[in-house]
Amino acid sequence: MDAFNTSMPLPFSYTFTITSSSCNTSTHTNPWMDVRIWSKLPERLLDRVIAFLPPPAFFRARSVCKRWYGLLYCSSFLELYMQISPSHHWFLFLRHRTLKSYICRANTSSGGNGDNRTNCEGYLFDPCDAAWYRLSFNLVPSGFYPASSSGGLVCWVSDEAGAKNLILFNPLVDSLIQLPPTLRPRLFPSIGLTVSPTSVDVTVAGDDLISPYAVKNLSTESFHIDAGGFYSIWGTTSSLPRLCSLESGRMVHVDGKFYCMNYNPFSVLAYDMAANKWFKIQAPMRRFLRSPGLVESRGKLILVAAVEKSKLNVPKSLRLWGLQDCGTTWVEIERMPLQLYMQFAEVEGGNGFDPVGHGEFIVIMIRGSDKGLLFDICRKRWRWIPACPYLGSSGCANNGEDAELRGLAYEPRLATPVISLLSCFTG
């Protein structure tokens, strides 16, 4: 095979710079890795080996030769990749402006050029190796914020009040497509996204604009397209439960249902996509919860919250409850060790925290900081996440705005065939 021309421009802005908490600089020699052996292997076998590589190693391997460089555009390789590539339960963190900063920017939008690019890059975290990588989001236009992620795609939503525009973006290969705008005007709705190789489902709920100065949680709009030819472009609507108070922006998908937190008092709202119906689930210890959040882990819904006892000003524990198969009962599955919780509470300082789950891992990020804890459900092990090395050296300034890291469960995928499926319908 011809040598790879390193001066050839890459067709994407994807960079994999790695920093790990533990670096091993020693070298090992293995006779089975002799280059002469690899050169004799058939291409089909080599493709299978490459398909098992994690994304950072794959992009490094592309510089070996022209053929490996072109695998990203080879349909037969991508089909093989989708069949045998293992799942990577990683996390994606992006700078996310708080609701307060959006309101302040809207009140002062008459001045300046209006281009607020605080989301031009993201930070990918591998919990197995405790390693950070940097991803580019330069193709995402300004005026959009990250809301959800599924199947290798990140959903971005327009931050202007009105009908919402949604963008699905794969940062590994810079593939991007914009969905048709929602039918109803909204401010900051809750967004649910689930993507499979053959279908896309998006649910937008709450924050209906009933006047230029008022919102109310009234309705839900759903978007669906699948490879079987069935589609519904915001054609499925349903009413939200009366007097509900949704958490703006975040939904969790588990087994055909979207879940989100409800406030005053705390409860969990569930939307059954097949039945097109909402119902309410009572939260455990709802009178004593602080900063509750929902995560998905290994196909189960988990509620994460600090617990405050009556007449005490500081929480005494951080607990995890799992929703049982009956759909109404919660069982406590874990409690943070007391000594660790005391450290966590001191760092958190009452600012709150945001949990996000993926596979066997749950990340709990402290608001207003880059500090967080990683919990391994299988091993029952807690540990602090190493600091992201790119936060201080980011080329994207905050422009003085109140920004924080927003975490999403993200599975890096080289192939997202639903992009082509969506292109047929959205043109």
Buried (B, 14 or more C-beta within 10 A) or exposed (E): EEEBEEEEEEEBBBEBEBBEEEEEEEEEEEEEEEEEEEEEEEEEEBBBEBBEBBBBEBBEBBEEEEBBBEBBEBEEBBEBBBEEBEEBBBBBBBBBBBEEBBEBBEEEEEEEEEEBBBBBBBBBBBBEEBBBBBBBBEBBBEBBBBBBBBBBBBBBBBBBBEBBBBBBBBBBBBBBBBBBBBBBBBBBBBBBBBBEBEBBBBBBBBBBBEEEEEBEBBBBBBBBBBEEEEBEBBEBEBEBEEEBBBBBBBBBBBEEBBBBBBEEEBBBBBBBBEEEEBBEBEBBBEEBBBBBBBBBBBEBBBBBBBBBEEEEEEBBBBBBBBBEEEEEEBEEBBEBEEEBBEEBBEBBEEEBBBBBBBBBBBBBBBBBBBBBBBBBBEEEEBEBBBBBEBEEEBEBEBBEBEBBBBBBBBBBBBBBBBBEBBEEEEE
